[in-house]
Amino acid sequence: MTEKKPHIDWALAARILSGEADEIDHGLLKKWLNENPANKEEWKKIQESWELGQEALLKEEIDSSTAWNKVRNFTTDGTEPNITHPRTFSNKWISIAAIFLLVLGILWWLLPNNKQASSSLIVSNNPHEKMVLNDGSTVTLNRGSKIACVQPFDSDQRVVELDGEGYFQVQGNSEWPFIVHAGGITIKVTGTRFNVRAYPNLNVTEVAVLEGKVEISASSKQPQALLNKGETALFDKLTGELKIVSSTDPNILAWLTGKINFNETPLNEVAKTLERVYGVTIQISDPTLLDQKLTARFSNNSLDFVLDVVCITFNLNQRQEGDTIFLSKNAFNE
């Protein structure tokens, strides 16, 4: 078994090296450095690469949007990914991260003996961020998600790491397994379609198989579980329990397709689906509302329209602060 390489949060590294980090970022870096002596060696190499990159940046002005496009091209071995929505930069550090990754990517490519494999990272700030990997497989990321891999893949296996949510369409090859590390589990496939939800802030990692089969393992102490089409695996990161259910959420790909189907769905589950699709947080003030059930269908409707339907159906008021929406009973019509 090959030794696992140190893995750093590249967005965090970009913020620190560019001077945009706060005290929390520095604390996270310190924690990561103390976890493993290999991490300190890895950070030293990153710092050296950054210093070399700074010299390169002095020679040529780099536009952040152009830089990010080059990073994506570098990631896909020169093949332009099929992006359904153009990228927007809402945070300054995202632009800095683009330049940072471009510099590291160029340096890695130019270094001797490193032209066969290049570490790559894509961070999605919008839904529907689609990438084509060098084997022809595609990964579509939901907002707030990131994927890291080596391109081109190794000859013995295809390995990616996912933080967040991604929809995978894997090119079949029984002799060349495709492996995804996400949310405390390892997913192994040879060719299939499946969705993985593994946001770091969620206690449960979810894998839903839409076509083919996948093997899932949570740890070396547990046997592998075989997941068939139409089944969902739920891994509790707190207890280590891996549960297989013989169904999939009908709205598992609503974030990708825009089609939402509620059929006697509790309001609590409605809220979770809308959070996933529209990238917001929904808080319901009255616990007695959570079990109220909604039957409705939506197709590429705006969040405002969907919320209006929900509020009219259950006689609710809505209030929005930033990305958080508060739903409460309408006191005048109880």
VENNOR-V323183 format. One record per helix or strand of 2 or more residues. SS is the DSSP state (~ for helix, > for strand). FROM is the first residue (numbers start at 1). LEN is the number of residues. If there is no record, write none. Layout:
# VENNOR-V323183
((SS & FROM & LEN) (SS & FROM & LEN))
This chain:
# VENNOR-V323183
((~ & 10 & 8) (~ & 23 & 13) (~ & 37 & 23) (~ & 64 & 12) (~ & 92 & 19) (> & 118 & 7) (> & 129 & 4) (> & 138 & 4) (> & 145 & 7) (> & 158 & 12) (> & 178 & 5) (> & 185 & 5) (> & 193 & 6) (> & 204 & 8) (> & 213 & 5) (> & 225 & 4) (> & 232 & 5) (> & 242 & 4) (~ & 254 & 4) (> & 259 & 8) (~ & 267 & 12) (> & 281 & 4) (~ & 287 & 3) (> & 293 & 7) (~ & 303 & 12) (> & 316 & 6) (> & 324 & 6) (~ & 331 & 3))
